[in-house]
Amino acid sequence: MEEKSRKLKVYGATNKSYQTIPQIKFEGQWLKALGFCVGDNIQVDCEENKITITKLPGNAG
């Protein structure tokens, strides 16, 4: 398996009101290596300065 942490960038995206909002992109084979597959459902838990992503049970991957 690959490294356990990654450094990513928070990008800016424009919403329908033309406001810039933060956006985080996750993509790559490393997600598949961790067990995340296209179509999986995930849970996102949020705390101050921390986001945890968990694959939900019952997914095909």
JORA-V37122 format. One line per field, one symbol per residue. phi: phi as a letter, one per 30 degrees, with the letter a starting at -180 (. if undefined). Layout:
phi = ???
This chain:
phi = .dedbbcccdccbcddcicdbdbcccakddddddjcbejdcbcccbbdiabccbdddjddd
